[in-house]
């Protein structure tokens, strides 16, 4: 049974790998792995947030626990929050893409400057001489040194760019904007009078009910 599943999985993956979009994506990964995986990760997070936003808006519009005349307001809050979340992540990711390189050079300038490169090369040549090994050529050493620097830079950019998008953008910037906005809309909702049903007629001398104070966002704040 396991072998059969493995064979089916191998055929599916093998067939998918020959598709033009997959090959184009593979080429991008070959050219710039760090940039491609960072962009792919952020895009997947944004798509997930977009689907989640759609679900929240749909649930709010059809939530019978919320008065019918209030559902559009709650759905609008969900939509606004989702749009802000997606926009903040995209903007901060693109901004940090330009800033993370200079930030890396500033933080690790002592480790990857020309003087540090010369010191590492001198120690390497001393160890080679002590062991009777052939001296590494400068061009070969420089290539290896730059490879290490580029790998370190790629890892740094990946972590910092994603942190800026998902932590600062999603967890810091968006709540700062969305929370005051939600409070204003909620106050407006609480002040509006309750809409009388079309099929019901109030008795003579009776007063229409007015919505006093309801926290319609409570179920969503706990989630």
Rosetta silent file (secondary structure, phi, psi, omega in degrees, C-alpha in Angstrom):
SEQUENCE: XXXXXXXXXXXXXXXXXXXXXXXXXXXXXXXXXXXXXXXXXXXXXXXXXXXXXXXXXXXXXXXXXXXXXXXXXXXXXXXXXXXXXXXXXXXXXXXXXXXXXXXXXXXXXXXXXXXXXXXXXXXXXXXXXXXXXXXXXXXXXXXXXXXXXXXXXXXXXXXXXXXXXXXXXXXXXXXXXXXXXXXXXXXXXXXXXXXXXXXXXXXXXXXXXXXXXXXXXXXXXXX
SCORE:     score description
SCORE:     0.000 S_00000001
   1 L     0.000  -45.128 -179.798    0.000    0.000    0.000 S_00000001
   2 H   -63.783  -42.817  179.326    2.807    2.409    0.946 S_00000001
   3 H   -62.332  -39.092  179.788    4.735    1.602   -2.242 S_00000001
   4 H   -64.625  -42.459  178.506    1.646    2.233   -4.346 S_00000001
   5 H   -64.404  -40.534  178.707    1.098    5.619   -2.693 S_00000001
   6 H   -62.704  -41.118  179.604    4.765    6.506   -3.218 S_00000001
   7 H   -65.056  -42.778  179.137    4.549    5.612   -6.905 S_00000001
   8 H   -64.247  -43.820  178.588    1.408    7.688   -7.388 S_00000001
   9 H   -61.830  -40.373  179.574    2.985   10.617   -5.531 S_00000001
  10 H   -64.225  -39.389  179.153    6.159   10.345   -7.635 S_00000001
  11 H   -66.362  -41.915 -179.877    4.126   10.409  -10.864 S_00000001
  12 H   -64.742  -47.248 -179.339    2.134   13.447   -9.749 S_00000001
  13 H   -65.348  -41.248  179.314    5.227   15.354   -8.638 S_00000001
  14 H   -62.630  -41.112  178.524    7.139   14.305  -11.748 S_00000001
  15 H   -68.374  -38.598 -179.607    4.342   15.477  -14.017 S_00000001
  16 H   -67.202  -36.439 -177.713    3.940   18.741  -12.147 S_00000001
  17 H   -64.694  -19.170 -179.934    7.661   19.510  -12.322 S_00000001
  18 L   -87.684   -8.073 -179.739    7.451   19.552  -16.139 S_00000001
  19 L   -67.516  147.231 -176.126    4.800   22.268  -16.176 S_00000001
  20 H   -61.333  -43.774  178.971    5.929   25.628  -17.547 S_00000001
  21 H   -61.730  -37.762 -179.905    5.064   27.689  -14.410 S_00000001
  22 H   -68.092  -39.983  178.298    6.981   25.266  -12.199 S_00000001
  23 H   -66.360  -38.867  177.624   10.011   25.360  -14.472 S_00000001
  24 H   -63.714  -41.009  177.806    9.917   29.173  -14.545 S_00000001
  25 H   -65.371  -39.060  178.590    9.780   29.231  -10.742 S_00000001
  26 H   -63.826  -37.965  177.658   12.683   26.770  -10.558 S_00000001
  27 H   -64.034  -38.665  178.093   14.745   29.016  -12.831 S_00000001
  28 H   -65.442  -38.394  177.618   14.102   31.980  -10.541 S_00000001
  29 H   -65.678  -36.689  178.849   15.246   29.936   -7.543 S_00000001
  30 H   -66.890  -37.187 -177.637   18.423   28.963   -9.414 S_00000001
  31 H   -74.826  -44.945 -178.562   19.230   32.590  -10.237 S_00000001
  32 L  -148.275   89.385 -173.725   18.511   34.083   -6.797 S_00000001
  33 H   -62.954  -47.164 -175.578   17.438   31.530   -4.195 S_00000001
  34 H   -62.364  -47.115 -179.081   17.158   33.933   -1.241 S_00000001
  35 H   -63.723  -40.190 -177.878   15.079   36.531   -3.080 S_00000001
  36 H   -68.230  -44.447 -177.966   12.810   33.881   -4.585 S_00000001
  37 H   -70.490  -33.473  177.527   12.123   32.005   -1.358 S_00000001
  38 H   -66.319  -46.324  179.884   11.507   35.275    0.524 S_00000001
  39 H   -64.182  -41.035  179.371    9.041   36.493   -2.117 S_00000001
  40 H   -63.370  -41.037  179.508    7.334   33.094   -2.246 S_00000001
  41 H   -63.842  -46.416 -179.037    6.960   33.007    1.540 S_00000001
  42 H   -65.410  -41.457  179.206    5.469   36.502    1.725 S_00000001
  43 H   -61.765  -41.718  179.225    3.103   35.835   -1.195 S_00000001
  44 H   -64.440  -38.411  178.177    1.847   32.648    0.484 S_00000001
  45 H   -65.974  -41.642 -179.779    1.224   34.545    3.750 S_00000001
  46 H   -65.569  -41.392  177.469   -0.637   37.301    1.894 S_00000001
  47 H   -62.387  -41.092  178.060   -2.788   34.773    0.040 S_00000001
  48 H   -62.575  -42.472  178.664   -3.606   33.076    3.346 S_00000001
  49 H   -67.423  -35.171  177.575   -4.583   36.420    4.884 S_00000001
  50 H   -64.872  -43.682  177.232   -6.671   37.256    1.814 S_00000001
  51 H   -64.931  -41.435  178.053   -8.608   34.004    2.070 S_00000001
  52 H   -62.626  -40.379  178.291   -9.025   34.545    5.821 S_00000001
  53 H   -62.003  -43.888  178.720  -10.320   38.072    5.226 S_00000001
  54 H   -60.503  -41.946 -179.506  -12.890   36.759    2.739 S_00000001
  55 H   -66.426  -42.814  179.653  -14.058   34.141    5.244 S_00000001
  56 H   -63.345  -43.298  179.928  -14.370   36.662    8.092 S_00000001
  57 H   -63.381  -44.111  179.328  -16.343   39.096    5.935 S_00000001
  58 H   -62.632  -42.731  179.341  -18.650   36.316    4.735 S_00000001
  59 H   -64.342  -39.475 -179.474  -19.200   35.058    8.283 S_00000001
  60 H   -66.104  -39.407 -179.526  -19.975   38.561    9.545 S_00000001
  61 H   -68.669  -23.487 -177.246  -22.534   39.161    6.797 S_00000001
  62 L  -114.401   11.491 -178.177  -24.279   35.888    7.634 S_00000001
  63 L   -81.137  111.082 -177.270  -23.821   35.827   11.404 S_00000001
  64 L   -73.234  -13.347  177.142  -27.309   35.656   12.944 S_00000001
  65 L   -74.846  -18.663  178.051  -25.920   36.595   16.368 S_00000001
  66 L   -97.502  131.418  177.011  -25.265   40.098   15.004 S_00000001
  67 L   -52.308  141.026 -173.330  -28.328   42.290   14.354 S_00000001
  68 H   -56.916  -36.689 -177.368  -29.003   42.439   10.630 S_00000001
  69 H   -74.939   -9.600 -178.681  -28.619   46.216   10.455 S_00000001
  70 H  -103.707  -11.215 -171.931  -25.167   45.967   12.061 S_00000001
  71 H   -63.505  -37.758 -179.063  -23.652   43.180    9.980 S_00000001
  72 H   -64.587  -34.513  177.443  -22.364   45.426    7.214 S_00000001
  73 H   -65.455  -45.877 -179.731  -20.446   47.511    9.752 S_00000001
  74 H   -64.946  -41.380  177.810  -18.793   44.451   11.270 S_00000001
  75 H   -63.564  -37.185  177.936  -18.019   43.070    7.818 S_00000001
  76 H   -63.668  -37.796  176.734  -16.535   46.439    6.872 S_00000001
  77 H   -64.380  -43.686  178.478  -14.235   46.237    9.901 S_00000001
  78 H   -62.245  -43.025  179.923  -13.117   42.747    8.902 S_00000001
  79 H   -65.789  -42.589  179.301  -12.500   43.890    5.333 S_00000001
  80 H   -63.421  -43.884  179.530  -10.601   46.993    6.459 S_00000001
  81 H   -62.605  -43.023  179.570   -8.459   44.967    8.850 S_00000001
  82 H   -65.995  -41.491  179.283   -7.661   42.394    6.163 S_00000001
  83 H   -65.523  -42.277  177.741   -6.806   45.040    3.565 S_00000001
  84 H   -62.921  -40.214 -179.408   -4.564   46.904    6.016 S_00000001
  85 H   -62.041  -46.291 -178.751   -2.836   43.663    6.971 S_00000001
  86 H   -66.908  -46.080 -178.133   -2.064   42.742    3.367 S_00000001
  87 H   -63.364  -42.368 -178.559   -0.974   46.273    2.396 S_00000001
  88 H   -63.825  -40.955 -179.561    1.274   46.681    5.446 S_00000001
  89 H   -65.953  -42.227  179.565    3.046   43.387    4.821 S_00000001
  90 H   -64.392  -48.366 -176.563    3.697   44.179    1.153 S_00000001
  91 H   -64.172  -44.378 -179.038    4.948   47.716    1.833 S_00000001
  92 H   -69.768  -34.540  177.389    7.223   46.765    4.735 S_00000001
  93 H   -64.334  -47.329 -179.768    8.625   43.779    2.858 S_00000001
  94 H   -65.831  -37.862  178.771    9.507   45.922   -0.175 S_00000001
  95 H   -66.486  -43.654 -178.723   10.921   48.693    2.027 S_00000001
  96 H   -70.025  -25.377  175.517   13.078   46.301    4.042 S_00000001
  97 H   -56.702  -36.794 -179.072   14.351   44.708    0.815 S_00000001
  98 H   -84.601  -23.931 -174.620   16.184   47.976    0.149 S_00000001
  99 H   -95.206  -25.934 -173.082   17.262   48.577    3.740 S_00000001
 100 H   -67.751  -32.533  177.960   18.412   45.129    4.874 S_00000001
 101 H   -63.403  -56.124  175.905   21.550   45.121    2.665 S_00000001
 102 H   -59.058  -34.727  178.127   22.980   48.382    4.047 S_00000001
 103 H   -64.554  -40.560  177.597   21.900   47.310    7.535 S_00000001
 104 H   -61.933  -46.302 -179.403   23.859   44.060    7.164 S_00000001
 105 H   -62.482  -33.823  179.821   26.983   45.939    6.014 S_00000001
 106 H   -72.900  -40.882 -177.149   26.686   48.281    8.986 S_00000001
 107 H   -75.384  -34.628 -173.300   26.215   45.524   11.566 S_00000001
 108 L  -117.940   28.249 -178.743   28.838   43.118   10.200 S_00000001
 109 H   -65.060  -27.884  179.264   31.366   45.513    8.647 S_00000001
 110 H   -74.968  -20.917 -177.097   34.083   44.238   10.997 S_00000001
 111 H   -91.970  -25.010 -173.884   33.570   40.661    9.843 S_00000001
 112 H  -127.610   23.333  176.278   33.479   41.191    6.086 S_00000001
 113 L   -86.589  168.478 -178.052   35.650   44.248    5.387 S_00000001
 114 H   -56.975  -36.256  179.871   38.925   44.052    3.358 S_00000001
 115 H   -65.106  -43.571  177.546   41.060   44.043    6.519 S_00000001
 116 H   -63.638  -37.744  178.022   39.169   41.068    7.953 S_00000001
 117 H   -63.136  -41.732  179.189   39.520   39.302    4.595 S_00000001
 118 H   -66.072  -40.679 -179.992   43.295   39.833    4.622 S_00000001
 119 H   -64.169  -42.211  179.179   43.598   38.554    8.211 S_00000001
 120 H   -65.017  -41.272  179.095   41.626   35.397    7.412 S_00000001
 121 H   -63.241  -40.519 -179.869   43.741   34.812    4.292 S_00000001
 122 H   -64.206  -43.242  178.571   46.964   35.254    6.299 S_00000001
 123 H   -64.806  -38.751  178.887   45.846   32.712    8.923 S_00000001
 124 H   -63.757  -43.783 -179.858   44.822   30.274    6.220 S_00000001
 125 H   -67.076  -35.452  176.690   48.199   30.549    4.488 S_00000001
 126 H   -64.159  -43.104  179.040   50.038   30.077    7.807 S_00000001
 127 H   -65.902  -37.837  179.205   48.066   26.878    8.503 S_00000001
 128 H   -67.223  -40.648  179.355   48.734   25.634    4.972 S_00000001
 129 H   -66.475  -39.965 -179.999   52.450   26.326    5.302 S_00000001
 130 H   -65.260  -31.250 -179.239   52.619   24.559    8.668 S_00000001
 131 L   -94.332    1.322  179.266   50.969   21.474    7.185 S_00000001
 132 L    71.583   24.685 -179.410   53.070   21.575    4.030 S_00000001
 133 L   -91.264  159.360  178.546   50.035   22.198    1.831 S_00000001
 134 L   -70.412  139.001 -176.611   49.954   24.195   -1.362 S_00000001
 135 L   -67.951  131.245  178.393   49.083   27.860   -0.846 S_00000001
 136 L   -69.026  130.739  179.629   45.507   28.751   -1.830 S_00000001
 137 L   -66.548  151.477 -176.924   45.465   31.229   -4.678 S_00000001
 138 H   -61.282  -40.023 -179.134   44.077   34.674   -3.973 S_00000001
 139 H   -64.246  -38.059  179.245   41.357   34.374   -6.606 S_00000001
 140 H   -68.693  -44.315  179.978   40.134   31.105   -5.106 S_00000001
 141 H   -64.068  -43.707 -179.399   40.145   32.489   -1.572 S_00000001
 142 H   -60.056  -39.169  179.495   38.386   35.690   -2.623 S_00000001
 143 H   -65.042  -44.318  179.649   35.637   33.663   -4.300 S_00000001
 144 H   -65.414  -40.393  179.394   35.108   31.515   -1.204 S_00000001
 145 H   -62.703  -44.187  179.103   35.114   34.580    1.054 S_00000001
 146 H   -67.054  -34.698  176.716   32.513   36.315   -1.107 S_00000001
 147 H   -62.709  -42.810  178.308   30.397   33.149   -1.193 S_00000001
 148 H   -64.204  -43.002  179.765   30.347   33.072    2.611 S_00000001
 149 H   -63.021  -44.436 -179.170   29.494   36.778    2.744 S_00000001
 150 H   -66.427  -36.471  177.127   26.684   36.416    0.201 S_00000001
 151 H   -65.343  -44.650  178.230   25.253   33.404    2.046 S_00000001
 152 H   -63.523  -40.893  179.009   25.297   35.294    5.345 S_00000001
 153 H   -64.374  -41.348  179.286   23.725   38.331    3.657 S_00000001
 154 H   -62.512  -44.822  178.434   21.008   36.177    2.105 S_00000001
 155 H   -63.425  -42.037 -179.719   20.086   34.570    5.431 S_00000001
 156 H   -63.216  -46.955 -178.732   20.074   37.959    7.152 S_00000001
 157 H   -62.979  -40.953 -178.677   17.870   39.563    4.493 S_00000001
 158 H   -61.254  -47.682 -178.022   15.432   36.636    4.540 S_00000001
 159 H   -67.507  -47.279 -176.387   14.955   36.762    8.312 S_00000001
 160 H   -67.275  -42.782 -178.923   14.817   40.567    8.593 S_00000001
 161 H   -63.968  -42.775  178.739   12.513   41.079    5.594 S_00000001
 162 H   -69.166  -38.059  178.097   10.036   38.474    6.808 S_00000001
 163 H   -62.817  -40.701  179.291   10.195   39.802   10.364 S_00000001
 164 H   -63.759  -41.333 -177.067    9.428   43.304    9.109 S_00000001
 165 H   -73.379  -49.804 -170.976    6.466   42.078    7.067 S_00000001
 166 H   -87.939  -32.494 -177.861    4.895   39.556    9.437 S_00000001
 167 H   -93.636  -57.177 -177.633    5.831   40.881   12.891 S_00000001
 168 H   -70.079  -48.431 -177.533    6.135   44.660   12.542 S_00000001
 169 H   -68.365  -49.370 -173.076    3.606   45.059    9.745 S_00000001
 170 H   -80.524  -37.814 -173.140    1.029   42.497   10.800 S_00000001
 171 H  -102.394  -13.718 -177.567    1.321   42.600   14.595 S_00000001
 172 H  -116.165  -57.671 -174.867    2.383   46.194   15.294 S_00000001
 173 H   -66.830  -50.065 -176.093    1.403   48.606   12.501 S_00000001
 174 H   -61.459  -47.883  177.407   -1.996   47.124   11.612 S_00000001
 175 H   -59.356  -34.597  179.151   -3.348   46.958   15.208 S_00000001
 176 H   -64.050  -33.642 -179.825   -2.277   50.578   15.767 S_00000001
 177 H   -87.058  -43.829 -172.492   -4.358   51.642   12.774 S_00000001
 178 H   -72.782  -35.338 -176.910   -7.213   49.156   12.960 S_00000001
 179 H   -63.560  -49.778  175.969   -7.980   49.449   16.683 S_00000001
 180 H   -61.219  -37.567  179.030   -8.825   53.200   16.684 S_00000001
 181 H   -64.056  -42.239  178.807  -10.788   52.711   13.485 S_00000001
 182 H   -64.292  -38.334  179.727  -12.743   49.841   15.024 S_00000001
 183 H   -64.395  -41.726  179.723  -13.508   51.922   18.114 S_00000001
 184 H   -64.630  -43.999 -179.667  -14.897   54.789   16.029 S_00000001
 185 H   -66.534  -39.338 -179.537  -17.090   52.501   13.957 S_00000001
 186 H   -64.404  -40.156  177.415  -18.293   50.651   17.065 S_00000001
 187 H   -62.287  -40.235  178.660  -19.292   53.945   18.730 S_00000001
 188 H   -64.789  -39.576  178.937  -21.200   54.902   15.632 S_00000001
 189 H   -63.548  -41.915 -177.034  -22.932   51.535   15.611 S_00000001
 190 H   -70.325  -24.878 -178.970  -23.968   51.854   19.253 S_00000001
 191 H   -82.755  -22.241 -176.040  -25.439   55.325   18.727 S_00000001
 192 L   -74.480  139.938  178.219  -27.671   54.341   15.807 S_00000001
 193 L   -70.971  150.464  179.714  -31.312   53.436   16.640 S_00000001
 194 L   -68.828  132.380 -177.395  -32.481   49.915   16.085 S_00000001
 195 L   -74.751  130.165 -179.854  -34.297   49.525   12.743 S_00000001
 196 L   -78.273  138.551  179.987  -37.956   48.585   13.087 S_00000001
 197 L   -64.143  143.528 -178.437  -39.087   45.522   11.159 S_00000001
 198 L   -64.331  -32.405 -175.092  -41.214   46.259    8.069 S_00000001
 199 L   -86.643   -6.881 -177.169  -43.907   43.736    9.121 S_00000001
 200 L  -110.856  141.284  179.179  -44.307   45.035   12.644 S_00000001
 201 L  -120.313  125.460 -177.357  -46.165   48.173   13.680 S_00000001
 202 L   -67.866  142.670  179.218  -45.482   49.703   17.080 S_00000001
 203 L   -67.761  156.092 -178.453  -48.470   50.032   19.360 S_00000001
 204 L   -64.485  131.725  177.221  -49.858   53.495   20.050 S_00000001
 205 L    87.488   -5.155  179.003  -48.024   55.236   22.822 S_00000001
 206 L   -92.168  152.478  179.519  -45.099   52.805   22.799 S_00000001
 207 L  -100.366  146.706  176.698  -41.508   53.901   22.193 S_00000001
 208 L   -70.886  142.878  178.015  -39.167   52.336   19.695 S_00000001
 209 L   -70.694  142.336  177.090  -36.346   50.319   21.208 S_00000001
 210 L  -120.119  134.305  179.615  -32.930   51.900   20.962 S_00000001
 211 L   -68.872  123.254 -175.823  -29.728   49.888   20.989 S_00000001
 212 L   -85.040  -84.535 -177.280  -27.873   50.896   24.125 S_00000001
 213 L  -138.903  110.367 -179.926  -24.413   49.429   24.382 S_00000001
 214 L  -127.455  140.450  177.090  -23.364   46.317   22.514 S_00000001
 215 L  -105.796   87.460 -175.483  -19.924   45.002   21.852 S_00000001
 216 L   -73.092  -15.250 -177.304  -20.334   43.290   18.498 S_00000001
 217 L   -91.735   -3.875 -176.240  -16.624   42.741   18.110 S_00000001
 218 H   -56.037  -45.335 -179.468  -16.237   40.673   21.305 S_00000001
 219 H   -60.991  -30.362 -176.027  -16.489   37.258   19.544 S_00000001
 220 H   -84.482  -27.024  178.303  -13.795   38.319   17.103 S_00000001
 221 H   -70.464  -30.651  179.498  -11.468   39.763   19.711 S_00000001
 222 H   -76.977  -23.709 -176.234  -11.365   36.418   21.519 S_00000001
 223 L   -70.604    0.000    0.000  -10.577   34.520   18.315 S_00000001
